[in-house]
Amino acid sequence: MANATCSIVLGLTLVLLGCGRPLQPLPPHSTGYAPVADSLPAVESRVTIPVRVDLAPMIEKAQSDLPREFSGGEHPCS
């Protein structure tokens, strides 16, 4: 019985102490060393990539797929 009472008291104590203020992180330890940030020069960089595409086969395919005659009404956009 004393063991159960001790467990209950210990549990309640932990719950009450745990419901207090939130834990705060510890401040970092000062080592006296301050890292120096290297300043990098501002450099503009460009890459030029020439691209060549032969569109002749695509144009021929598009021309062959399109009908030669318009079979619409007087208003071709409708």
N, C-alpha and C positions, 0 to 999 in steps of 0.2 A: 504494500500500500504506500509506503514511504517512497518507493522507487517511482511509482506512477505519479505521485504528487510532485516529486522533484522534476520529472519529465514535463509535466504540465506547466510548472512554474518556469522552467527553462524555456519551453516553447513560447509561452506568453511574453517572456522577457525579450526573446529574439524578435518576435513579431512587433512588439512595441518599439524596440530600438531600430528595427528595420524600416519602420514607417516614418522616420524622421526626415530630415532634409536629404536631398539627393547627394550622392557622392561627387566630390569635386576632384578633378585630376590634380596631381601634384605639379608645381611649377618645374620647369626643366632646370637641371643643375647647371650652374655657371662654371664653365671650364676656363674662361679667359680667352678662348680662341674664337675669333670672329672670322668666318670665311669671307674671302674677298671675291666678289663676283667679277668675272672677266667681262670686259665690255667688248662685244664683237662689233666689228665695223659693219655698217649697213651696205650690203652689196646687192645690186640688182642682177638677177640671173634670167636669161632667156634661152629657150631652146627652139630652134627653127627646124621643123621636120617637113620636107617637101613631100607632097602627096600627089600622085598622078593616078587618075582613074580613066580608063577607056570607056566612055559612055555609048559608043557606037552600037554594041550589041543590045544594050538596054533600049535605045531609041528605036532600033529595028523591031524589037519585040513589041514595044508599045504601038508602033505604027501598024504592025500586023494584027494586033488585038483590037484596035479601034475600028468601028465601022466607017466606011467611006461615005455613006449617005446619011443625011439627017432625016429621020422619019418622025418628026414631032409636029406640034401645032405651029401657029404663027408666033408664039412666044416661047423661044427655046429655053428660057430660064425657068419656066413653070413646070 
